[in-house]
Amino acid sequence: MYEQPSLHLELAKLKHKDYELEAERARLAAHVERTPSEGLAVIKSAVSGLRSALSRRRPEAAPAPRSQPAV
């Protein structure tokens, strides 16, 4: 059975549109993966600050001087 060329053209246009949408999604996904959101950056910096504050060594208190017994 003979199909009209316009049907093939319409199918090709639809397939091309699908390829364009897929490429756009891939481009946007790559951009999102490369650039973290501002909220994530704020959370990362807050966690980093907490880690550094909690990991610092606190100076130990010197033992209280004991009085020597009189001889």
C-alpha positions as CSV (number, residue, x, y, z in Angstrom):
1,M,0.0,0.0,0.0
2,Y,1.3,3.4,-0.9
3,E,1.5,6.0,1.8
4,Q,1.5,9.7,1.0
5,P,4.8,11.5,1.5
6,S,3.1,14.1,3.7
7,L,2.5,11.4,6.3
8,H,6.3,10.6,6.4
9,L,7.0,14.3,6.7
10,E,4.6,14.7,9.6
11,L,6.1,11.6,11.4
12,A,9.6,13.0,10.8
13,K,8.6,16.4,12.3
14,L,7.1,14.7,15.3
15,K,10.3,12.6,15.8
16,H,12.4,15.7,15.4
17,K,10.4,17.5,18.0
18,D,10.9,14.6,20.4
19,Y,14.6,14.7,19.9
20,E,14.6,18.5,20.5
21,L,12.7,18.0,23.8
22,E,15.0,15.2,24.9
23,A,18.1,17.3,24.1
24,E,16.7,20.3,26.0
25,R,15.9,18.1,29.1
26,A,19.5,16.7,29.0
27,R,20.9,20.2,28.7
28,L,18.9,21.4,31.7
29,A,19.8,18.3,33.7
30,A,23.5,18.8,33.1
31,H,23.2,22.4,34.1
32,V,21.4,21.5,37.4
33,E,24.0,18.9,38.3
34,R,26.8,21.3,37.8
35,T,25.4,24.3,39.6
36,P,24.1,23.6,43.2
37,S,21.2,25.6,44.4
38,E,21.7,28.5,46.8
39,G,19.9,26.7,49.6
40,L,22.2,23.7,49.3
41,A,25.2,26.0,49.4
42,V,23.9,27.7,52.6
43,I,23.3,24.3,54.3
44,K,26.8,23.1,53.3
45,S,28.5,26.2,54.7
46,A,26.5,25.9,57.9
47,V,27.4,22.2,58.4
48,S,31.0,23.1,57.6
49,G,31.0,25.8,60.2
50,L,29.5,23.5,62.8
51,R,32.0,20.8,62.1
52,S,34.9,23.2,62.5
53,A,33.5,24.7,65.7
54,L,32.9,21.2,67.2
55,S,36.2,19.7,66.1
56,R,38.4,22.4,67.7
57,R,40.3,21.3,70.7
58,R,39.3,23.1,73.8
59,P,42.2,23.9,76.2
60,E,42.2,21.7,79.2
61,A,41.8,23.4,82.5
62,A,45.0,23.4,84.6
63,P,44.7,21.3,87.8
64,A,44.1,23.4,90.9
65,P,47.2,24.0,92.9
66,R,47.4,21.9,96.0
67,S,48.8,23.3,99.2
68,Q,51.8,21.6,100.5
69,P,51.7,20.3,104.0
70,A,53.8,22.3,106.4
71,V,56.9,20.5,107.7
